[in-house]
Amino acid sequence: MPLAPVLASPFTREVLAALARVPYGETTTYGAVARSIGRPSAARAVGGALSANPLCIVLPCHRVVGSGGELTGYAGGPEAKRLLLGLEAANR
């Protein structure tokens, strides 16, 4: 069944759709997500949309990192983000 975050704004739905395209075990940046949805200056807005991700188990926002690779912007904190990314890397 396709995901349908009907309560999310159109912008957030675009961000979540872009997030769904990030493969298991890989990362992307907030800026890259913004560019992929045609809004190259919206990296902070992407972060805001991901901070309210209602589907974090299905659409894992831990795969989105800062432009320099820093582990920022994850509700569980940087250690949880590091752990999740490490688990994915070990299981690729």
Solvent accessible surface area in square Angstrom, and as a share of the most:
residue,aa,sasa,rsa
1,M,226,1.01
2,P,117,0.74
3,L,83,0.41
4,A,72,0.56
5,P,25,0.15
6,V,114,0.65
7,L,178,0.88
8,A,18,0.14
9,S,56,0.36
10,P,92,0.58
11,F,38,0.16
12,T,20,0.12
13,R,94,0.34
14,E,62,0.28
15,V,0,0.00
16,L,4,0.02
17,A,47,0.37
18,A,6,0.05
19,L,2,0.01
20,A,61,0.47
21,R,149,0.55
22,V,17,0.10
23,P,69,0.43
24,Y,103,0.39
25,G,19,0.18
26,E,70,0.31
27,T,70,0.41
28,T,27,0.16
29,T,32,0.19
30,Y,27,0.10
31,G,15,0.14
32,A,31,0.24
33,V,5,0.03
34,A,0,0.00
35,R,143,0.52
36,S,69,0.45
37,I,25,0.13
38,G,59,0.57
39,R,108,0.40
40,P,93,0.58
41,S,114,0.73
42,A,18,0.14
43,A,36,0.28
44,R,223,0.81
45,A,50,0.39
46,V,0,0.00
47,G,23,0.22
48,G,42,0.40
49,A,9,0.07
50,L,7,0.04
51,S,88,0.57
52,A,72,0.56
53,N,16,0.08
54,P,86,0.54
55,L,46,0.23
56,C,69,0.42
57,I,160,0.81
58,V,86,0.49
59,L,10,0.05
60,P,17,0.11
61,C,16,0.10
62,H,13,0.06
63,R,26,0.09
64,V,0,0.00
65,V,10,0.06
66,G,6,0.06
67,S,107,0.69
68,G,69,0.66
69,G,43,0.42
70,E,82,0.37
71,L,41,0.20
72,T,63,0.36
73,G,63,0.61
74,Y,53,0.20
75,A,111,0.86
76,G,51,0.49
77,G,20,0.19
78,P,77,0.49
79,E,121,0.54
80,A,32,0.25
81,K,0,0.00
82,R,123,0.45
83,L,112,0.56
84,L,56,0.28
85,L,28,0.14
86,G,38,0.37
87,L,92,0.46
88,E,12,0.05
89,A,64,0.50
90,A,86,0.67
91,N,99,0.51
92,R,174,0.64
